[in-house]
Amino acid sequence: MTTFKFSNEDQTLTIYNLSSDTNELIGVGDCFVPANTGLPAHCTNIKPPKAKAGFALVFDADTNAWQYIADHRGEIRWNTQSRQVQEIYALGDVPIDTTEKAPTSDFDLWDGAEWVRDTQAEKDFHTEAAVREHKERINLATDRINTLQDAIDLEMATDFEVESLKAWRKYRVLLSRVDTSKAPDVDWPQEPSIA
């Protein structure tokens, strides 16, 4: 990692300190080197070239030369497959499956240049959600109707329960007429306020 030569005499040299994990330049300073010893670990005495914006200076120990390596650390990008945000932590080019453009919805697809909304996927999502909600509402109404009908069949119903049964039956009929294909703009009937 150096052009340093051992000497029988003490020396003071300018050294360039390197990160232990990336070998990038992290500082410069003078180093006292006692006679018959070498340089400290993670440094070189080879002067680096001028820094360039957007690049880290990295020392290649195999070639004893400095390299410019793209430095995007700290940048926020979006994965073009998952739409997930990710921060760049490593030196080097940005991952090819990322973009600096943020998607605008959960239904965006990357077309190679920009995000495009997948309107069919969005429609399918809302329709499936409406179908689930429709089923839940029908089940709730049926449960209430069954319990109220039991009270009537067993001649235990109060006047309030008789009225509640009518309201829940009417609600269930209105639910059966709901068009879930219009999701997300479904016109849901009002659930009975009487329990």
C-alpha positions as CSV (number, residue, x, y, z in Angstrom):
1,M,0.0,0.0,0.0
2,T,2.9,2.3,-0.3
3,T,6.2,3.3,-1.9
4,F,7.6,3.5,1.6
5,K,11.2,2.2,2.1
6,F,12.5,1.1,5.5
7,S,15.3,3.3,6.9
8,N,17.9,3.0,9.6
9,E,16.9,6.6,10.6
10,D,13.8,8.1,12.2
11,Q,11.5,9.8,9.6
12,T,8.5,12.1,9.6
13,L,6.3,11.6,6.5
14,T,3.0,12.9,5.2
15,I,0.6,10.0,5.2
16,Y,-2.9,9.5,3.8
17,N,-5.2,7.7,6.1
18,L,-7.6,5.1,4.7
19,S,-10.9,3.7,6.0
20,S,-10.3,0.2,7.1
21,D,-13.4,-1.2,5.3
22,T,-13.4,0.8,2.0
23,N,-9.8,2.0,1.7
24,E,-11.1,5.5,0.9
25,L,-9.2,8.6,1.9
26,I,-10.3,9.8,5.3
27,G,-7.5,12.2,6.2
28,V,-4.0,13.4,5.8
29,G,-1.4,14.1,8.4
30,D,2.3,13.8,9.4
31,C,3.5,10.5,10.9
32,F,6.6,9.9,12.9
33,V,8.2,6.6,11.7
34,P,10.9,5.3,14.1
35,A,14.0,3.7,12.4
36,N,13.5,0.2,11.1
37,T,9.7,0.3,11.3
38,G,7.0,0.6,8.7
39,L,4.0,2.8,8.2
40,P,0.9,2.3,10.4
41,A,-1.9,0.2,9.1
42,H,-4.5,1.7,6.8
43,C,-2.4,4.4,5.3
44,T,-0.2,5.2,2.4
45,N,2.4,7.8,1.6
46,I,1.3,8.0,-2.1
47,K,-0.3,11.4,-2.6
48,P,-3.9,11.2,-4.0
49,P,-5.2,13.2,-7.0
50,K,-7.6,16.1,-6.5
51,A,-11.0,15.2,-5.1
52,K,-13.9,15.2,-7.6
53,A,-17.5,15.9,-6.6
54,G,-19.6,12.7,-6.4
55,F,-16.6,10.4,-6.0
56,A,-14.5,9.0,-3.2
57,L,-10.8,8.6,-3.5
58,V,-10.0,4.9,-2.9
59,F,-6.6,3.4,-2.7
60,D,-6.1,0.1,-4.6
61,A,-3.4,-1.8,-2.7
62,D,-2.9,-4.2,-5.6
63,T,-1.9,-1.5,-8.1
64,N,-0.6,1.0,-5.6
65,A,-2.8,3.6,-7.2
66,W,-5.7,5.8,-6.3
67,Q,-9.1,5.4,-8.0
68,Y,-12.2,7.5,-8.2
69,I,-15.2,5.4,-7.0
70,A,-18.7,6.8,-7.4
71,D,-20.1,7.9,-4.0
72,H,-23.8,8.0,-3.7
73,R,-24.0,7.3,0.0
74,G,-26.8,9.1,1.7
75,E,-28.8,9.4,-1.4
76,I,-32.4,8.2,-1.3
77,R,-33.6,6.0,-4.2
78,W,-36.7,3.9,-5.0
79,N,-36.6,0.3,-6.1
80,T,-38.2,0.0,-9.5
81,Q,-39.6,-3.4,-8.8
82,S,-41.0,-3.0,-5.2
83,R,-41.4,0.8,-5.1
84,Q,-39.6,0.6,-1.7
85,V,-37.4,3.5,-0.6
86,Q,-33.8,2.7,0.1
87,E,-30.8,4.7,1.2
88,I,-27.5,4.1,-0.5
89,Y,-24.8,3.1,2.1
90,A,-22.0,1.7,0.0
91,L,-19.5,3.2,-2.5
92,G,-20.0,2.4,-6.1
93,D,-22.6,2.9,-8.8
94,V,-26.2,3.0,-7.8
95,P,-28.1,-0.2,-8.1
96,I,-29.5,-0.6,-11.6
97,D,-33.0,-1.4,-10.3
98,T,-33.4,2.0,-8.6
99,T,-34.4,5.5,-9.5
100,E,-34.2,8.9,-7.9
101,K,-37.8,9.5,-8.9
102,A,-40.4,8.7,-6.2
103,P,-43.5,6.7,-7.1
104,T,-46.7,8.7,-6.7
105,S,-49.0,5.8,-5.7
106,D,-49.0,2.1,-4.6
107,F,-50.0,1.2,-8.1
108,D,-47.1,2.7,-10.1
109,L,-45.0,0.6,-12.4
110,W,-41.6,1.6,-13.7
111,D,-41.5,1.7,-17.5
112,G,-37.7,2.3,-17.7
113,A,-37.9,6.1,-17.6
114,E,-40.8,7.0,-15.3
115,W,-43.5,5.7,-13.0
116,V,-46.8,5.0,-14.7
117,R,-50.0,4.3,-12.8
118,D,-51.4,0.8,-13.3
119,T,-55.1,1.8,-13.4
120,Q,-56.3,-1.8,-13.7
121,A,-54.3,-2.9,-10.7
122,E,-55.7,0.0,-8.7
123,K,-59.3,-0.8,-9.8
124,D,-58.8,-4.5,-9.0
125,F,-57.5,-3.6,-5.5
126,H,-60.4,-1.3,-4.7
127,T,-62.9,-3.9,-6.1
128,E,-61.5,-6.7,-4.0
129,A,-61.6,-4.4,-0.9
130,A,-65.2,-3.6,-1.7
131,V,-66.2,-7.2,-2.1
132,R,-64.6,-8.1,1.3
133,E,-66.4,-5.2,2.9
134,H,-69.7,-6.2,1.3
135,K,-69.3,-9.8,2.6
136,E,-68.5,-8.4,6.1
137,R,-71.6,-6.2,6.1
138,I,-73.8,-9.0,4.9
139,N,-72.5,-11.3,7.6
140,L,-73.0,-8.7,10.3
141,A,-76.6,-8.1,9.1
142,T,-77.3,-11.8,8.9
143,D,-76.0,-12.4,12.4
144,R,-78.2,-9.6,13.8
145,I,-81.2,-10.8,11.9
146,N,-80.8,-14.4,13.1
147,T,-80.6,-13.3,16.7
148,L,-83.6,-11.0,16.4
149,Q,-85.6,-13.7,14.5
150,D,-84.8,-16.2,17.4
151,A,-86.4,-13.7,19.8
152,I,-89.5,-13.5,17.7
153,D,-89.7,-17.3,17.0
154,L,-89.4,-18.0,20.8
155,E,-92.0,-15.3,21.5
156,M,-89.4,-13.4,23.5
157,A,-89.1,-10.3,21.3
158,T,-89.7,-6.8,22.6
159,D,-91.4,-4.2,20.3
160,F,-87.9,-2.7,19.9
161,E,-86.5,-6.0,18.7
162,V,-89.4,-6.4,16.2
163,E,-88.6,-3.0,14.7
164,S,-84.8,-3.8,14.7
165,L,-85.5,-6.9,12.8
166,K,-87.3,-5.0,10.1
167,A,-84.5,-2.4,9.9
168,W,-81.8,-5.0,9.6
169,R,-83.7,-7.0,6.9
170,K,-84.2,-3.8,4.9
171,Y,-80.5,-3.0,5.3
172,R,-79.6,-6.5,4.1
173,V,-81.8,-6.1,1.0
174,L,-80.2,-2.8,0.3
175,L,-76.7,-4.4,0.7
176,S,-77.7,-7.1,-1.9
177,R,-78.2,-4.3,-4.4
178,V,-74.8,-2.7,-3.9
179,D,-72.6,-2.6,-7.0
180,T,-69.0,-3.3,-5.8
181,S,-67.6,-2.9,-9.3
182,K,-67.9,0.9,-8.8
183,A,-65.2,0.8,-6.1
184,P,-63.8,2.9,-4.6
185,D,-66.9,4.9,-5.1
186,V,-69.4,2.5,-3.6
187,D,-72.7,3.9,-2.3
188,W,-73.1,1.9,0.9
189,P,-76.5,1.9,2.7
190,Q,-76.7,3.3,6.2
191,E,-76.4,0.6,8.8
192,P,-79.4,0.6,11.2
193,S,-78.9,2.8,14.2
194,I,-81.1,0.6,16.3
195,A,-79.3,-2.4,17.8
